Amino acid sequence: MTEINYTPNNEYAVIKEYASLAPNYDRRWTFYINATLRETLKRLDINPTDKILDIGCGTGSLLQAITEGYPQVKVVGVDLSIEMLRIARNKQIKDSPLIACQARCLPFRSESFDKVVSCNAFHYLRKPEECLAEIARVLKPQGRIVITDWCDDYIACRVCDLFLRVFNRSHFKTYGRRACEYLLRNAGYSNIQVERYKINWLWGLMTAKAQANHD
């Protein structure tokens, strides 16, 4: 079921951009999507009893891959773009909830998820500290966050980041390994691991894993 839960301060630039990108998104970015999904799934350490939230789920490719590999796992997807969520809905991902909302205002009870994953979306988040705090809230005790995104330790990503900051209003900021570690530590996470790697000769990503702490 696709639900709508907008708040007054939506990221309208992201919504507008992905309204136009959605129809051809999977086909246009096939290599990039497949590479990031592969690397994320390797590091997600899924258990059959997990309940997983995908933030910035887009067209649902990661949700689909999880449910195909682990049919028992419960998945939920959130994204700003209704158009992207409509495509995800057409993939019939176990009738999983797909909700339009902001990452810093998640419509879930505290301690609802075993894992929260975000793939290729973190560089859009205007207030990453607030988003990480909100993710920690919805994670169960000892729950895990897994973030895969561009890594500006690589020069191509750094140049792209600078270009997009000037010419693309939807883009906010990319991070390097140390900056990502700092954000997670400052948000109260522990057991932080950040691994960077290339998916081809030019483009580099990183995947961060950390554990939520509840006092």
C-alpha positions in Angstrom: 0.0 0.0 0.0 1.4 3.4 -1.0 0.7 6.0 1.6 1.3 9.8 1.6 2.7 11.5 4.6 4.1 14.9 3.6 5.1 17.7 6.0 5.3 21.4 5.2 9.1 21.5 4.7 9.5 18.9 1.9 12.5 18.8 -0.3 10.7 20.0 -3.4 13.8 20.0 -5.6 14.3 16.3 -5.0 10.6 15.6 -5.6 10.6 17.6 -8.9 13.8 16.0 -10.2 12.7 12.4 -9.6 9.2 13.0 -10.9 10.9 13.4 -14.3 13.5 10.7 -13.7 11.2 8.0 -12.4 9.9 6.5 -15.7 13.3 5.7 -17.0 15.3 5.5 -13.8 15.9 1.7 -13.6 16.9 1.5 -17.3 19.1 4.6 -17.3 21.1 3.7 -14.2 21.2 -0.2 -14.5 24.9 -0.6 -13.9 25.0 1.9 -11.0 22.0 0.4 -9.3 23.2 -3.2 -9.7 26.6 -2.4 -8.4 25.4 -0.5 -5.3 22.8 -3.1 -4.5 25.3 -5.9 -4.8 27.8 -4.1 -2.4 25.0 -3.1 0.0 23.5 -6.6 0.2 26.9 -8.1 0.9 27.2 -5.9 4.0 23.7 -6.0 5.3 23.9 -9.3 7.2 20.3 -10.1 6.9 18.5 -12.5 9.3 15.3 -14.2 8.3 13.5 -12.6 11.3 14.6 -9.0 10.4 12.2 -6.1 9.8 14.1 -3.7 7.6 13.4 -0.1 6.7 14.8 1.3 3.4 15.2 5.1 3.4 15.3 6.6 0.0 14.0 3.3 -1.5 13.3 4.9 -4.9 11.9 2.4 -7.3 12.2 -0.5 -4.8 15.1 -2.3 -6.3 16.8 -3.0 -3.0 13.5 -4.0 -1.4 12.8 -6.4 -4.3 16.3 -8.0 -3.9 15.8 -8.5 -0.2 12.4 -10.1 -0.5 13.5 -12.4 -3.3 16.5 -13.6 -1.3 14.8 -13.6 2.1 11.0 -14.1 1.7 10.5 -14.2 5.5 11.9 -10.7 6.0 9.5 -7.8 6.4 10.5 -4.7 4.5 9.2 -1.1 4.5 10.2 1.6 2.1 10.2 5.4 2.4 11.0 8.0 -0.2 10.2 11.6 -1.0 9.1 10.9 -4.6 5.6 9.5 -5.1 6.5 8.8 -8.8 9.4 6.5 -7.7 7.2 4.8 -5.1 4.6 4.1 -7.8 7.1 2.2 -9.8 8.2 0.3 -6.7 4.6 -0.5 -6.0 4.3 -2.0 -9.5 7.0 -4.5 -8.6 4.6 -6.0 -6.1 7.1 -6.3 -3.3 5.1 -8.5 -0.9 2.5 -5.8 -0.5 5.1 -4.0 1.6 4.3 -0.5 2.9 5.7 2.3 0.7 5.4 5.7 2.3 6.2 9.2 1.1 7.9 11.1 3.9 11.1 12.8 5.0 13.9 10.8 6.6 14.0 13.2 9.6 10.3 12.6 10.4 9.6 8.9 10.1 6.0 7.8 10.8 7.0 4.8 12.9 7.0 3.9 16.5 10.3 3.8 18.4 12.3 0.6 18.2 10.4 -0.8 15.2 13.2 -2.1 13.0 16.1 -4.5 13.2 17.9 -2.7 10.4 17.7 0.6 8.5 19.4 0.8 5.2 19.9 3.8 2.9 21.4 3.3 -0.6 22.4 6.2 -2.8 20.3 8.7 -0.9 22.4 10.1 1.9 23.9 13.0 -0.2 20.4 14.4 -0.6 19.7 14.8 3.2 19.7 18.4 4.2 20.0 17.7 7.9 21.9 14.4 8.2 22.3 14.8 12.0 18.5 14.9 12.5 18.0 12.0 10.1 20.6 9.8 11.9 18.9 10.6 15.3 15.5 9.7 13.8 16.9 6.5 12.4 18.3 5.6 15.8 14.9 6.2 17.3 13.2 3.7 15.1 15.9 1.1 15.4 15.5 -1.6 18.1 18.2 -1.9 20.8 21.4 -3.1 19.1 19.8 -2.5 15.7 22.0 -1.7 12.8 22.2 1.1 10.3 23.8 0.5 6.9 24.4 3.4 4.5 25.8 3.1 1.0 26.6 6.3 -0.9 29.1 8.3 -2.9 32.5 8.7 -1.3 34.3 12.0 -1.9 37.6 10.5 -0.9 37.6 9.7 -4.6 38.3 12.6 -6.9 35.6 11.9 -9.4 33.0 12.0 -6.7 34.5 15.1 -5.2 34.4 16.9 -8.5 30.8 15.8 -9.1 29.8 17.0 -5.7 31.2 20.5 -6.3 29.4 20.6 -9.7 26.1 19.5 -8.4 26.2 21.9 -5.4 26.2 24.7 -8.0 23.9 23.4 -10.7 21.5 20.9 -9.0 19.3 22.2 -6.2 18.3 18.7 -5.2 21.9 17.7 -4.3 23.2 18.6 -0.8 26.6 17.1 0.0 28.7 14.0 -0.3 31.0 12.8 2.5 34.3 11.0 2.9 35.0 8.1 5.2 36.1 10.2 8.2 33.2 12.6 7.8 30.8 9.7 7.8 32.4 8.2 10.9 32.1 11.5 12.6 28.4 12.0 11.8 27.6 8.5 13.1 29.6 8.9 16.2 28.2 12.3 16.9 24.7 10.8 16.6 25.4 8.3 19.3 26.1 5.2 17.2 28.8 2.6 18.1 30.7 -0.2 16.4 31.1 2.0 13.4 32.7 0.6 10.3 33.1 2.5 7.0 34.5 0.7 4.0 35.2 2.5 0.7 35.6 0.8 -2.7 35.3 1.5 -6.4 32.6 0.0 -8.6 34.5 0.8 -11.8 37.7 2.6 -12.8 36.2 6.0 -12.1 33.4 5.9 -9.5 33.9 5.2 -5.8 31.4 4.4 -3.0 31.4 3.7 0.7 29.3 1.6 3.0 29.0 2.5 6.6 27.7 0.1 9.3 26.9 1.1 12.9 24.9 0.0 15.9 22.2 2.1 17.6 22.6 2.7 21.3 19.6 3.3 23.5 20.2 4.8 27.0 
